[in-house]
Amino acid sequence: MNVSDKTYYETLFKAHYSTLCNYAYNILSDIQIAEDIVQNYFVYIWEKKHLPIPEEAFIPYSFKTIRNSCINHYKSEMTRQNFYEELLTEWSKNTDDDEDFIYKEEVRAALDKLPEKCRAVFLLKFVSGLKYKEIAEISNISTNTVKYHISEAYKIVKAELAGINIIYLLFFLT
């Protein structure tokens, strides 16, 4: 079969997609991420037509590549999680040291009410001072999703802190 032929890749995709997804799922335990990794792999081999993979070597090559992609994904998730934990620690340290801020317990309680992803995005914006695009890249989400999380965080925090002078609070958050 000619490796530059579209049907060659379609045949490989149809024959091995579910097997590779199951393999990736067994490593990651997340079907959506497993499917994304396998789809990215097939796009990669389609784009690299000058890198012909003989059919008999396809499965061993694919398993190794998918395994490495899963490991890389896991490493990036661990790095991202460590970054969030450090961010939360930094925020806690900053509010503990700020004796002038009289509403720190109320703010901490309000932030604890935020969904995890929403809180992480909110803290990236207001503690780290990152831009929406930077938050999107770090969090592996779209800029619109960042805007959504910030908007939701504002709604929840505003509702939780309804009795607090909002002007004072805005100076603290910025």
Number of C-alpha atoms within 10 A of each C-alpha: 8 10 16 14 10 10 12 14 18 13 11 14 15 10 11 15 16 13 14 23 21 16 18 26 18 12 15 17 12 11 14 11 16 24 18 13 22 26 15 14 17 18 12 11 15 18 10 11 13 10 11 13 14 12 12 8 9 13 16 10 14 18 15 11 15 22 18 13 18 21 15 12 16 14 12 13 14 12 13 15 14 12 15 20 13 12 17 17 11 14 16 13 11 12 18 12 9 11 10 8 13 12 17 17 12 14 19 14 14 18 20 12 15 19 13 11 13 21 21 23 25 25 22 23 19 15 16 13 14 16 13 19 15 15 24 18 12 17 20 13 12 14 17 12 17 25 17 14 20 22 14 17 23 15 13 17 20 15 11 16 17 10 8 13 10 12 8 12 16 9 8 14 12 9
